Amino acid sequence: MLYNVENKARKPFSKDPDNYMEWGAINVTVAEATQWIEDLLANAMAGESIQEELSMGAKFVTPLLKISRPGDLIVVGNSWFTSRVPFHALQIGHDKNSGDLMTLCERNNIIYAPSLLTLKHCMDRVTRFRARTSSKIPRGTVRVSMCAIPPVDTTKAALKQMREAKELVKKQWGAYSIATFSGREANLADVKDQLMRTTDFVHFLGEVGLKPAGGEPAMTRVKLGPKVTMTARDIAREFRFSGGSSPVVIVLYITTEKKSDDVKGKGKGPAVPPPTLANVPDGIVPAFIQAGAATVVSTLWPVPVKAAARFGELLHSDFQSMRAKGREESRVWDVACAVHGAACQLRWERGEADPHWAAFVVTGAWVRGTNIGGRVVSEGKGMQTDKESYEQAGGWTRV
């Protein structure tokens, strides 16, 4: 089910049984959400506990949890492209009448508060999957399958990043039965055969295109290897586990498509402009939901630890410098400026030009395991992060 905070009436989105969503409403005012996220950001940036704010945020989604069914993913936002990470859209507009700058909350309403709640819901779902230790699985099946087939033209840096992500997942699933398949010779039949023997969780390390055919999210292309390319609709309809459920999908990096005749050095075909926040869908999860998938966790792009640490340093220094100028630390505008400045500086240092890359850095460095600034270090019901050891009184430390 997909819920929209703007619509008050609940109505069907599609009559197609293979492509069905519902829209609903959350009884939360803009003022409540604005105050909540400002308190959350202020405490987080000051290194204080945010447990009270997270608990308070639970009431935003309680009505939805009461009517949700097993296997449903609740996505909250003000558009059906709702899987946005915090501060994805950093352009702060001007009020045409007064000329004053608008804050993030004034411009984007309450998109960011639901984003954090959605991420928390996703992490809770993963925790529940990982807590299923007592039940037995049939012989010949595995709990987790990881598909990590590198494309032919994968760079060395991307290959290294994929290896790090694979090791991270293996480490997190330690005692659980996990199978990986990463050979470039794997084809679609091999992938389907493996998934049919998987009971709980599928982890895709793949390449997702940001220009779906016809602009339809369900046609979002996912390339899992040289011989395996499918759309979100294909995956949602054809990939079934041994238990009959739809897969949990996590896509870990993106690419921008170029026209086939746009070859460097030949000068053929017009250059394809890079994706921007205005013309690229900012939610891959809704693509799978629209395609009919019952269970989709999230789309998390891995960020190298050093990059995440450097981003934290830049974010902290920028934010502190703004506080020194007399600005109120609780204002979303200040935090947004700090995020924007840190992301731009880091993109410049690393030579990155992708306009979406800044958002991925925020995902990896700032929001992890529902604690801002923390990364998951323990499994199970008592999931904890390393926020306390990662942050010191004098600022953010390099890891």
C-alpha positions as CSV (number, residue, x, y, z in Angstrom):
1,M,0.0,0.0,0.0
2,L,1.2,3.5,-0.8
3,Y,0.0,6.4,1.2
4,N,-0.1,10.1,0.4
5,V,-0.1,12.7,3.1
6,E,-1.9,15.2,0.9
7,N,-5.0,13.1,0.0
8,K,-7.7,12.8,2.6
9,A,-9.7,10.2,0.7
10,R,-8.6,6.6,0.4
11,K,-9.1,5.3,-3.1
12,P,-7.7,2.6,-5.3
13,F,-4.7,3.6,-7.5
14,S,-5.1,0.8,-10.0
15,K,-7.7,-1.9,-10.6
16,D,-5.1,-4.3,-12.1
17,P,-4.7,-7.1,-9.5
18,D,-1.0,-7.4,-10.5
19,N,-0.4,-3.7,-10.1
20,Y,-2.4,-2.5,-7.1
21,M,-1.8,0.2,-4.6
22,E,-4.0,2.2,-2.3
23,W,-3.8,5.8,-1.3
24,G,-4.6,7.0,2.2
25,A,-4.0,9.9,4.6
26,I,-2.0,10.5,7.7
27,N,-3.6,12.6,10.3
28,V,-0.5,14.8,11.0
29,T,-0.4,18.5,10.6
30,V,2.4,20.4,8.8
31,A,3.3,22.2,12.0
32,E,3.6,18.9,14.0
33,A,5.8,17.4,11.4
34,T,7.9,20.5,11.0
35,Q,8.5,20.8,14.7
36,W,9.3,17.1,15.0
37,I,11.9,17.1,12.3
38,E,13.5,20.3,13.5
39,D,13.9,18.9,17.0
40,L,15.2,15.6,15.6
41,L,17.8,17.4,13.5
42,A,18.8,19.8,16.2
43,N,19.4,17.0,18.8
44,A,21.2,14.9,16.2
45,M,23.5,17.6,15.1
46,A,24.3,18.4,18.7
47,G,25.2,14.8,19.4
48,E,22.3,14.3,21.9
49,S,19.9,11.4,22.1
50,I,17.1,11.3,19.6
51,Q,15.3,8.3,21.0
52,E,12.4,10.5,22.3
53,E,11.9,12.0,18.8
54,L,12.0,8.6,17.1
55,S,9.4,7.3,19.6
56,M,7.3,10.4,18.9
57,G,7.5,9.8,15.2
58,A,6.0,6.3,15.6
59,K,2.6,7.9,16.1
60,F,2.8,9.2,12.5
61,V,2.6,5.7,11.1
62,T,0.6,3.9,13.8
63,P,-2.7,4.2,11.9
64,L,-1.1,2.6,8.8
65,L,0.4,-0.3,10.8
66,K,-3.1,-1.2,12.1
67,I,-4.5,-1.7,8.6
68,S,-1.4,-3.1,6.8
69,R,-1.2,-6.7,5.8
70,P,1.7,-9.1,6.1
71,G,4.1,-8.4,3.3
72,D,3.0,-4.8,2.8
73,L,5.6,-2.1,2.7
74,I,4.3,1.3,3.9
75,V,5.8,4.1,1.9
76,V,5.0,7.6,3.2
77,G,5.4,10.8,1.2
78,N,3.8,13.5,-0.7
79,S,4.2,11.9,-4.1
80,W,4.2,8.4,-5.5
81,F,8.0,8.7,-6.1
82,T,8.4,8.7,-2.3
83,S,11.6,6.7,-1.5
84,R,13.6,9.9,-1.0
85,V,16.5,10.1,1.3
86,P,16.7,13.2,3.6
87,F,17.9,16.4,1.8
88,H,17.6,14.8,-1.6
89,A,16.3,18.1,-3.1
90,L,18.5,20.8,-1.7
91,Q,17.5,23.7,-3.9
92,I,15.9,26.3,-1.6
93,G,13.5,28.5,-3.6
94,H,12.6,32.1,-3.2
95,D,9.2,33.4,-2.1
96,K,8.1,35.4,-5.2
97,N,6.2,37.9,-3.1
98,S,8.7,38.7,-0.4
99,G,11.9,37.5,-2.0
100,D,12.9,35.7,1.2
101,L,14.4,32.3,1.1
102,M,12.1,29.5,2.0
103,T,13.1,26.7,4.4
104,L,13.2,23.1,3.4
105,C,10.0,22.4,5.3
106,E,8.2,25.3,3.7
107,R,9.2,24.2,0.2
108,N,8.9,20.5,0.5
109,N,6.2,20.3,3.2
110,I,6.8,17.2,5.3
111,I,8.6,15.0,2.9
112,Y,11.7,14.5,5.0
113,A,10.0,13.4,8.3
114,P,8.3,10.5,6.5
115,S,11.6,9.6,4.8
116,L,13.2,8.9,8.2
117,L,10.2,6.9,9.3
118,T,10.2,4.9,6.1
119,L,13.9,4.1,6.6
120,K,13.2,3.1,10.2
121,H,10.4,0.8,9.0
122,C,12.7,-0.7,6.4
123,M,15.4,-1.4,9.0
124,D,12.8,-2.9,11.4
125,R,11.7,-5.3,8.6
126,V,15.3,-6.4,8.0
127,T,15.7,-7.0,11.7
128,R,12.6,-9.2,11.8
129,F,14.0,-11.2,8.9
130,R,17.3,-11.7,10.7
131,A,15.6,-12.7,13.9
132,R,14.0,-15.8,12.4
133,T,16.5,-18.2,13.8
134,S,14.2,-20.8,15.5
135,S,12.3,-21.9,12.4
136,K,13.8,-24.5,10.1
137,I,14.0,-24.3,6.4
138,P,13.6,-27.1,3.9
139,R,16.7,-29.1,2.8
140,G,18.3,-27.6,-0.3
141,T,17.1,-24.1,0.4
142,V,18.9,-21.0,1.8
143,R,17.6,-18.1,3.8
144,V,19.5,-15.5,1.9
145,S,20.7,-15.2,-1.7
146,M,23.0,-12.5,-2.9
147,C,23.1,-11.7,-6.6
148,A,26.3,-9.7,-7.3
149,I,27.2,-10.1,-11.0
150,P,29.5,-7.2,-12.0
151,P,28.9,-5.7,-15.5
152,V,31.5,-6.1,-18.2
153,D,32.5,-2.5,-18.1
154,T,32.7,-2.2,-14.3
155,T,35.5,0.0,-13.0
156,K,38.0,-1.3,-10.5
157,A,36.6,1.2,-7.9
158,A,33.1,-0.2,-8.5
159,L,34.3,-3.8,-8.2
160,K,36.1,-3.0,-4.9
161,Q,32.9,-1.3,-3.6
162,M,30.8,-4.3,-4.6
163,R,33.3,-6.7,-2.8
164,E,33.1,-4.5,0.3
165,A,29.3,-4.6,0.2
166,K,29.3,-8.4,-0.2
167,E,31.6,-8.8,2.8
168,L,29.4,-6.5,4.8
169,V,26.3,-8.4,4.1
170,K,28.0,-11.8,4.8
171,K,29.2,-10.4,8.1
172,Q,25.8,-9.2,9.1
173,W,24.2,-12.5,8.2
174,G,27.0,-14.5,9.9
175,A,25.2,-17.5,11.3
176,Y,22.5,-17.6,8.7
177,S,22.5,-19.7,5.5
178,I,23.6,-17.4,2.7
179,A,24.4,-18.2,-0.9
180,T,26.1,-15.9,-3.4
181,F,26.3,-16.0,-7.1
182,S,28.6,-13.6,-8.9
183,G,29.8,-15.3,-12.1
184,R,29.5,-13.2,-15.2
185,E,28.4,-16.3,-17.1
186,A,25.2,-16.5,-15.0
187,N,22.0,-16.0,-17.1
188,L,18.4,-15.3,-16.2
189,A,17.6,-19.0,-15.8
190,D,20.4,-19.4,-13.2
191,V,19.2,-16.4,-11.2
192,K,15.6,-17.7,-11.2
193,D,16.7,-21.2,-10.1
194,Q,18.7,-19.7,-7.2
195,L,15.8,-17.5,-6.1
196,M,13.4,-20.4,-6.1
197,R,15.5,-22.0,-3.4
198,T,15.6,-18.9,-1.2
199,T,13.2,-18.6,1.7
200,D,13.6,-15.2,3.2
201,F,15.8,-12.6,1.6
202,V,17.3,-11.6,-1.7
203,H,20.1,-9.0,-1.9
204,F,20.7,-7.5,-5.4
205,L,23.9,-5.7,-6.0
206,G,23.2,-4.4,-9.4
207,E,22.9,-1.4,-11.7
208,V,19.7,0.4,-12.0
209,G,18.8,2.8,-14.8
210,L,17.2,6.1,-14.0
211,K,15.2,6.5,-17.2
212,P,12.4,3.9,-17.3
213,A,10.8,3.3,-20.6
214,G,7.8,5.6,-21.1
215,G,8.6,7.2,-17.8
216,E,6.7,4.4,-16.0
217,P,8.5,3.5,-12.7
218,A,7.5,-0.2,-13.1
219,M,9.7,-0.3,-16.3
220,T,12.8,0.7,-14.3
221,R,15.6,-1.4,-15.7
222,V,17.8,-3.4,-13.3
223,K,21.0,-4.9,-14.8
224,L,22.3,-7.8,-12.7
225,G,25.0,-8.8,-15.1
226,P,26.0,-9.0,-18.8
227,K,23.3,-11.6,-19.4
228,V,20.7,-10.6,-16.8
229,T,18.7,-7.4,-17.4
230,M,15.1,-7.1,-16.1
231,T,12.6,-4.5,-15.3
232,A,11.1,-3.9,-11.9
233,R,7.9,-5.5,-13.3
234,D,9.7,-8.6,-14.5
235,I,11.3,-9.1,-11.1
236,A,8.1,-8.5,-9.1
237,R,6.1,-10.9,-11.3
238,E,8.6,-13.6,-12.1
239,F,10.9,-13.9,-9.1
240,R,9.2,-16.1,-6.5
241,F,10.7,-17.6,-3.5
242,S,10.1,-21.2,-2.4
243,G,7.5,-19.9,0.1
244,G,5.7,-18.1,-2.7
245,S,6.5,-14.5,-1.6
246,S,7.9,-11.8,-3.7
247,P,11.6,-10.8,-3.3
248,V,13.1,-8.3,-1.1
249,V,15.1,-6.0,-3.4
250,I,18.0,-3.8,-2.5
251,V,19.7,-2.0,-5.4
252,L,23.2,-0.7,-4.5
253,Y,24.4,1.6,-7.3
254,I,23.2,3.5,-10.3
255,T,24.3,4.4,-13.7
256,T,23.2,6.9,-16.3
257,E,22.2,5.6,-19.7
258,K,23.8,6.9,-22.9
259,K,22.5,6.5,-26.4
260,S,24.1,3.7,-28.3
261,D,25.5,6.0,-30.9
262,D,26.9,8.4,-28.4
263,V,30.4,6.9,-28.5
264,K,33.4,8.8,-27.2
265,G,35.6,10.0,-30.0
266,K,33.2,9.3,-32.8
267,G,31.1,12.4,-32.3
268,K,27.9,10.6,-33.2
269,G,24.6,11.5,-31.6
270,P,23.8,14.3,-29.2
271,A,25.2,14.1,-25.7
272,V,22.7,12.9,-23.2
273,P,22.3,15.4,-20.3
274,P,23.1,14.0,-16.9
275,P,20.1,13.2,-14.7
276,T,18.8,16.0,-12.5
277,L,16.5,16.2,-9.5
278,A,13.8,17.4,-11.8
279,N,13.8,14.7,-14.5
280,V,14.9,11.5,-12.6
281,P,12.5,9.4,-10.5
282,D,13.7,9.6,-6.9
283,G,12.0,6.5,-5.8
284,I,13.0,3.0,-6.9
285,V,11.0,1.3,-4.2
286,P,7.7,2.6,-5.6
287,A,8.7,1.2,-9.0
288,F,8.7,-2.3,-7.5
289,I,5.5,-1.7,-5.6
290,Q,3.8,-0.4,-8.8
291,A,5.1,-3.5,-10.5
292,G,3.3,-5.7,-8.0
293,A,6.1,-6.7,-5.6
294,A,4.6,-7.4,-2.1
295,T,7.9,-7.0,-0.2
296,V,10.5,-4.5,-1.0
297,V,12.9,-3.2,1.7
298,S,14.8,-0.2,0.3
299,T,17.3,1.2,-2.2
300,L,20.5,1.8,-0.3
301,W,23.6,2.9,-2.1
302,P,26.8,1.9,-0.3
303,V,29.2,4.8,0.6
304,P,32.9,4.0,1.2
305,V,33.7,4.5,4.9
306,K,36.3,7.1,4.3
307,A,33.9,9.1,2.1
308,A,31.3,8.9,4.8
309,A,33.7,10.0,7.5
310,R,34.9,12.9,5.4
311,F,31.3,13.9,4.7
312,G,30.7,13.9,8.5
313,E,33.7,16.1,9.1
314,L,32.6,18.6,6.5
315,L,29.0,18.6,7.6
316,H,30.0,19.2,11.2
317,S,32.5,22.0,10.4
318,D,30.0,23.8,8.1
319,F,27.2,23.5,10.6
320,Q,29.4,24.8,13.4
321,S,30.6,27.7,11.3
322,M,26.9,28.7,10.7
323,R,26.2,28.5,14.4
324,A,29.2,30.8,15.0
325,K,27.5,33.4,12.8
326,G,24.5,33.5,15.2
327,R,22.0,31.4,13.4
328,E,19.6,29.2,15.3
329,E,20.9,25.6,15.3
330,S,17.4,24.1,15.1
331,R,16.6,25.7,11.7
332,V,16.3,23.3,8.9
333,W,17.8,25.9,6.6
334,D,21.1,25.8,8.5
335,V,21.2,22.0,8.3
336,A,20.3,22.0,4.6
337,C,23.1,24.5,3.9
338,A,25.6,22.4,5.8
339,V,24.5,19.3,3.9
340,H,24.7,21.0,0.6
341,G,28.1,22.5,1.4
342,A,29.6,19.3,2.6
343,A,28.3,17.3,-0.4
344,C,29.6,19.9,-2.9
345,Q,33.0,19.9,-1.2
346,L,33.2,16.1,-1.1
347,R,32.1,15.8,-4.7
348,W,34.8,18.2,-5.7
349,E,37.4,16.3,-3.7
350,R,36.5,13.0,-5.3
351,G,35.8,14.3,-8.8
352,E,32.2,13.2,-8.7
353,A,29.7,15.0,-11.0
354,D,26.5,13.0,-10.5
355,P,23.9,15.3,-8.9
356,H,22.4,12.3,-7.0
357,W,25.7,11.4,-5.4
358,A,25.3,13.8,-2.6
359,A,22.1,12.1,-1.5
360,F,23.8,8.8,-1.5
361,V,26.5,10.2,0.8
362,V,23.8,11.3,3.2
363,T,22.3,7.9,3.2
364,G,25.6,6.2,4.0
365,A,27.2,8.7,6.4
366,W,24.3,10.3,8.2
367,V,21.3,8.1,8.5
368,R,22.2,4.4,9.2
369,G,20.3,2.1,11.5
370,T,17.7,4.8,12.5
371,N,20.4,6.7,14.4
372,I,21.7,9.8,12.7
373,G,25.5,9.5,12.4
374,G,25.5,5.9,13.5
375,R,26.2,2.6,11.6
376,V,24.8,-0.8,12.5
377,V,27.2,-2.9,14.7
378,S,24.9,-5.5,16.2
379,E,22.2,-7.8,15.0
380,G,18.8,-9.0,16.2
381,K,16.2,-7.3,18.3
382,G,18.6,-5.0,20.2
383,M,20.1,-3.4,17.1
384,Q,22.7,-0.9,18.1
385,T,24.9,1.6,16.2
386,D,28.4,2.9,16.8
387,K,27.2,6.5,17.1
388,E,28.8,7.1,20.5
389,S,32.2,5.9,19.4
390,Y,32.0,7.5,16.0
391,E,31.3,11.0,17.4
392,Q,33.5,12.9,19.8
393,A,33.0,16.2,21.6
394,G,35.4,18.0,19.3
395,G,33.6,16.9,16.2
396,W,33.4,13.9,13.8
397,T,36.3,11.6,13.7
398,R,37.8,10.0,10.6
399,V,37.2,6.2,10.4
